[in-house]
């Protein structure tokens, strides 16, 4: 009887890491206005990538980035599922560049004390943004509520989250 030598007790799986996926994306992103908003790798190697840009992100763009990742990973070594998308309108804004992109749109902002602000995003930079609100308020000495307009300068650190307010007007 011939001995085939020692058999491995187990095979170590190839690990798909966020840094590896980010490196693959950076090759394609370099020199463009695209940026990675998030990479999430869930159990079972379910890879979810969110891309953003200063302009629109098309389905074709998502397909191209998906191919960039897929062609550089080996399904034989480690199986995976890949989803590349842009953030939906229902997702909170998470990057200063998203605020800059959405200047002129209506935002709903949640504060840590559970209060909310709504208004037009009029300005955004690396430190924070300005929200122009307009609402009716009771004024001392007046019988009816009057329209009051305010500019609120907020830093990203002082808000809980902000979302684009979708209007169907």
Beta strands, then each sheet from edge to edge (+ up, - down):
strand 1: 34-42
strand 2: 46-53
strand 3: 81-86
strand 4: 106-111
strand 5: 116-124
strand 6: 128-137
strand 7: 146-155
strand 8: 159-164
sheet 1: 1+ 2- 3-
sheet 2: 7+ 6- 5+ 4- 8+
end
